[in-house]
Amino acid sequence: MPSNKTQNPILCADWLLPIASPPIHQGGVVIEGGRILAFGKAEELCRRFRNLPRQDFPGGVLMPGLVNAHTHLELSLFKKQMALPNDFVSWVFELIGRKIQLTDSDLESSVRRGLRETLTAGTTTVGDITNIPRSLSILQESGCRSVLFREVLGRTGEETVPWMEKVAGELHSMEARAGERVTIGLSPHTPHTLSEERLKALAAYLKEKSLPYAMHIAESEAEKDYFQSHAGALKSRLFPVIGWGNTPDPEAFGTPFEHVRRMGLLSDRLVVIHGVYLTSKDLDHMQEAGARVVLCPRSNHFLRVGTAPIREVLQRGIPVGLGTDSLASNTSLSLWEEIRFLRDRFSEDPFITAERLLSMATLGGAEALGLADKIGSIEEGKEADLIVVECRGKNGNELAARLIEQTTSDKIRMVMVAGEKLPLQ
Ligand SMILES: [Zn+2]
């Protein structure tokens, strides 16, 4: 991997799209030590930094790399393998059945395959959920930036104290190996796949640590039913089959999010994934605590679970990113396709603009993952995580809409993390 300390040329393109400020015609970026030293009009930069060579991308738009804030790269081998499910629980059964047949080596090649697809789509950061130790080194070797969330779950089995010690030990060793581009996080899988005792132990652990943590919350009606009435498809169909038929139900009734809050897991480091069934009251609590959310619209559509309250989340100023989720519930890992899906779905809503969608896919994702001080926009001092996208026939006003309309993986001309170009193969 070449050092990011090597001198970068001034990158110049037809348009510079910083996200946090208006587009600049004939713009450029100066990089030093992997970070953005300056950005602005290319001509001015070339005068100011006359010792630096320049590299031009004619017909290109230079912008921050996309942030795919929720993936399970280890499930990438399931691309186009899963049948359209009748309902959420049927899909869970199919997923479990397929997953137990995979070896660690299958899962590792799955991560590699998923990463390739992710990077070639112009994504430079992933929020990935993992169950295999090798994910960390595979991510490091790729050069991609990531928050790697170690997944934990279980309502039965080992006593909570030794279980928690094991989890803490593993996270500690992952943190020791993480390096600059990987942030280690924890993923308590869902409110219904962990016992109350384990959820409380995780909450106590997370209070002591500064780790980000991501949890699938309020994804399906089945989950909502379980917490509201301790009944429904999870309780009657799923739990008995996987050996949780006799596990105790939560002590109280409420929404899945209320359960998470009652267990002590609400904080400004909580990343709520999906949030399809978040209520206004849940959102009040999230807003107050500074919690974040990652929406996965195509996955929700595939699983037929409903549509998340995107407008309400945006209007409240809750940090919101986008994720593709895994290829077990989506057709691609391209965030451009995720944005296009939202554009079409909300075409009648003037609030969901092309600019807002692009912002969610970059700065919003960075905020959701707790990385907004480093990435997500072109600003001085931020890491040079940049992409160049070929985009024809645009002017400043319609730049975002054109990018969303036109961008496919074959239009990605360059992908760079911390000033280092990554191979697009
Ligand atoms: Zn997921």
Residues whose N, C-alpha, C, O or C-beta is under 5 A from the ligand:
A	BS01	ZN	D325
